[in-house]
């Protein structure tokens, strides 16, 4: 999929559209323009005997680059971004960057044109897919835009990538459009911190004595407890709890039983952490 939006070529034109800003004229196809309710209504109300002739010209108050993008949306709507293969069911979806429409183009131009000209809903749905595809790289921008435009699913998708709110500068936080949207993120991040702590406190290296090392049980248990207590005060909503505890594994290299028990405990912790809600729409109703 080509992402060049500043040029447009129509192979079989039967109409012309001209920019009132800089005078550029583009050949177009009337049937493609009907993907816009605005043009559809215009043709229905204002058709003349010259309808269908190539000397017809529609003048619009858009620059040539904006007009090219509009005509691209109507004649050759973008395909959805391509998802990359997942390694496991808990992995976050990623996309081929070459197939994703850049966020500045989406926010400053394409969504505006789609709204202004009431473009077909299927085209808008694809633009929203591209918005979600940008969430990992630009979570605050996507969250703010999606919230402002009542795109709840896209806002929720972006929420999982937002860092602890205190880590952002004031200028960045202003991308969040209102206090309600801010508070939703506070609740999500608070839930994750508390849940991480509960998981960590509940995970034992020898659960119910299973896999216990008769020689080192007390020493190994104490090491596990010290490590998780030290971690408790540093947990944030994006902390890799299992990864932090995994640094303990190598200290048990001299004992196969303890090493195996620590590896199993870390793996179980990682599994439980992956299952934890990470988006706004996953928060329990009672929270």
C-alpha positions in Angstrom: 0.0 0.0 0.0 1.4 3.3 -1.0 1.2 6.1 1.6 1.9 9.0 -0.8 -1.1 11.3 -0.3 0.0 14.5 -1.9 -0.5 13.3 -5.5 -3.6 11.8 -7.2 -4.1 10.3 -10.7 -7.4 9.1 -12.0 -7.2 6.6 -14.8 -10.7 7.0 -16.2 -12.0 10.5 -15.3 -15.4 11.9 -16.2 -15.3 14.9 -13.9 -12.9 17.6 -12.6 -12.3 19.1 -9.2 -10.4 22.3 -8.8 -8.7 23.9 -5.8 -9.9 27.5 -5.1 -6.8 28.0 -3.0 -4.1 27.4 -5.6 -6.0 26.6 -8.8 -4.8 23.0 -9.2 -7.3 20.9 -11.1 -7.7 17.1 -10.7 -9.5 14.7 -13.0 -12.0 12.5 -11.0 -14.7 9.9 -11.3 -18.2 10.9 -10.4 -19.0 7.4 -9.1 -16.1 7.6 -6.7 -17.2 11.0 -5.4 -20.4 9.3 -4.4 -18.5 7.7 -1.5 -19.1 11.2 0.1 -22.6 12.0 1.2 -21.8 15.7 0.6 -21.0 15.1 -3.0 -23.9 12.6 -3.3 -26.4 15.2 -2.1 -24.8 17.9 -4.3 -25.2 15.7 -7.4 -28.7 14.8 -6.5 -29.7 18.4 -6.1 -27.6 20.2 -8.7 -27.2 17.8 -11.6 -27.5 19.5 -15.0 -27.8 18.4 -18.6 -24.0 18.4 -18.7 -23.8 15.7 -16.1 -21.2 13.1 -17.0 -19.3 15.4 -19.3 -15.6 15.9 -18.7 -15.8 19.7 -18.9 -17.7 19.8 -15.6 -15.6 21.3 -12.8 -16.3 21.3 -9.1 -14.4 24.0 -7.1 -13.5 23.4 -3.5 -11.9 25.5 -0.8 -9.0 23.1 -0.3 -5.3 23.3 -1.2 -4.0 21.0 -3.9 -2.4 18.6 -1.4 -5.6 18.4 0.6 -7.6 17.9 -2.5 -5.3 15.1 -3.6 -5.8 13.4 -0.2 -9.5 13.8 -0.4 -9.7 12.2 -3.9 -7.4 9.4 -2.8 -9.8 8.6 0.1 -12.7 8.6 -2.3 -11.2 6.8 -5.3 -8.6 4.5 -3.6 -9.5 4.0 0.1 -6.6 2.8 2.2 -6.3 -0.9 3.2 -6.2 -1.8 6.9 -2.7 -2.0 8.4 -1.0 -5.4 8.3 -0.8 -7.2 11.6 2.4 -9.1 12.3 2.3 -12.7 13.5 1.8 -13.2 17.3 4.2 -15.4 19.2 1.5 -16.2 21.9 -2.1 -15.2 22.7 -1.0 -12.7 25.3 1.3 -10.7 23.0 0.1 -7.3 22.1 -0.8 -6.9 18.4 1.9 -5.2 16.3 1.8 -3.9 12.7 4.1 -3.7 9.7 5.2 0.0 9.9 5.2 0.2 6.1 1.5 -0.3 6.0 0.5 2.2 8.7 -0.6 5.7 7.8 1.5 8.1 9.8 -0.3 9.7 12.8 0.2 13.4 11.9 -1.4 12.7 8.5 -4.4 11.0 10.2 -5.0 13.6 12.8 -4.3 16.8 10.9 -5.9 15.8 7.6 -7.6 12.5 6.8 -10.0 12.4 9.7 -10.9 16.1 9.1 -11.6 15.4 5.5 -13.6 12.3 6.3 -15.8 14.2 8.7 -16.1 17.4 6.6 -17.2 15.5 3.5 -19.2 12.7 5.3 -17.1 10.0 3.7 -18.4 6.4 3.6 -18.3 4.8 7.1 -16.2 1.8 5.8 -13.4 4.3 4.9 -13.6 5.9 8.4 -13.5 2.4 10.0 -10.2 1.7 8.2 -8.8 5.1 9.3 -9.7 4.1 12.9 -7.7 0.9 12.4 -4.7 3.0 11.4 -5.3 5.2 14.5 -5.1 2.1 16.7 -2.0 0.9 14.9 -0.3 4.1 16.0 -1.2 3.7 19.6 1.9 1.8 20.7 4.3 4.5 19.4 2.1 7.6 20.2 -0.2 6.5 23.1 -1.0 9.9 24.6 -1.7 11.4 21.2 -4.0 8.6 20.1 -5.7 8.5 23.5 -6.4 12.2 23.5 -7.7 12.3 19.9 -9.8 9.2 20.3 -11.3 10.4 23.6 -12.1 13.8 22.1 -13.9 12.2 19.2 -15.8 9.6 21.2 -13.8 6.7 19.8 -13.9 4.5 22.9 -12.3 1.4 21.5 -9.3 3.3 20.1 -8.9 5.2 23.4 -9.0 1.9 25.3 -6.4 0.4 22.9 -4.1 3.4 23.5 -4.5 3.3 27.3 -2.4 0.1 27.7 0.7 1.8 26.3 0.5 5.0 28.4 3.4 5.3 30.9 2.8 6.3 34.6 1.2 9.7 34.3 3.7 11.3 36.7 6.4 10.6 34.2 5.0 12.9 31.5 5.8 16.6 31.2 2.9 19.1 31.6 2.9 19.9 27.9 2.5 16.2 27.1 -0.3 15.7 29.7 -2.3 18.5 28.0 -3.0 16.1 25.2 -5.5 14.4 27.5 -8.7 16.5 26.7 -10.5 16.5 30.1 -10.4 15.5 33.7 -12.6 12.5 33.2 -10.3 11.0 30.6 -7.3 11.7 32.9 -9.1 10.0 35.9 -9.8 6.9 33.8 -6.1 6.5 33.3 -5.4 7.1 37.0 -7.9 4.3 37.9 -6.4 1.9 35.3 -2.9 2.5 36.5 -3.8 2.3 40.1 -5.6 -1.0 39.5 -2.6 -2.5 37.8 -0.2 -1.4 40.6 -2.3 -2.9 43.3 -2.9 -6.1 41.3 0.8 -6.5 40.6 1.5 -6.2 44.3 -1.2 -8.8 45.2 0.2 -11.2 42.6 3.8 -10.8 43.9 2.8 -11.2 47.5 0.8 -14.3 46.7 3.4 -16.1 44.6 5.6 -18.4 46.7 8.8 -20.1 45.5 7.7 -23.4 47.1 3.9 -23.2 47.0 2.4 -25.5 49.6 5.9 -27.1 49.9 5.9 -28.3 46.3 9.4 -28.8 44.9 10.9 -27.8 48.2 14.7 -28.2 48.6 15.4 -29.9 51.9 18.9 -28.4 52.1 18.2 -24.8 51.2 14.5 -24.3 51.9 14.9 -21.6 54.5 17.7 -19.7 52.8 16.0 -19.8 49.4 12.6 -18.7 50.8 14.3 -15.8 52.6 16.0 -14.7 49.3 12.7 -14.8 47.5 11.0 -12.8 50.2 13.7 -10.2 50.3 13.6 -9.8 46.5 9.9 -9.3 46.3 9.7 -7.0 49.3 12.4 -4.8 47.7 10.4 -4.8 44.5 7.1 -3.9 46.1 7.9 -0.3 46.6 9.1 0.2 43.0 6.1 -1.3 41.2 4.5 0.9 38.6 1.7 0.1 36.1 4.3 -0.9 33.4 6.7 -2.8 35.7 7.8 -6.2 34.4 7.3 -7.9 37.7 8.4 -11.3 36.5 11.4 -9.9 34.8 12.5 -8.1 38.0 12.1 -11.4 40.0 13.9 -13.4 37.3 17.2 -11.7 38.3 17.1 -14.0 41.4 17.3 -17.2 39.3 21.0 -17.1 38.7 21.8 -17.0 42.4 20.6 -20.6 42.6 22.8 -21.9 39.9 24.6 -24.2 42.4 21.3 -26.0 43.4 19.2 -27.6 40.6 16.2 -27.9 42.9 16.2 -24.3 44.0 17.0 -23.1 40.5 14.1 -25.1 39.1 11.7 -23.8 41.8 12.6 -20.2 41.2 12.3 -20.6 37.4 8.8 -22.1 37.8 7.7 -19.4 40.2 8.9 -16.6 37.9 7.2 -18.3 34.9 3.9 -18.6 36.8 4.2 -14.9 37.8 4.8 -13.9 34.2 1.7 -15.9 33.1 -0.5 -14.3 35.7 0.8 -10.8 34.9 0.1 -11.3 31.2 -3.5 -12.1 32.1 -4.0 -8.9 34.1 -6.3 -6.2 32.6 -4.2 -3.6 30.7 -6.8 -1.6 28.9 -9.7 0.6 30.1 -12.3 -1.7 28.7 -10.9 -4.6 30.7 -11.3 -3.0 34.1 -13.7 -4.9 36.4 -17.1 -3.1 36.7 -16.7 -3.0 40.5 -13.4 -1.1 40.4 
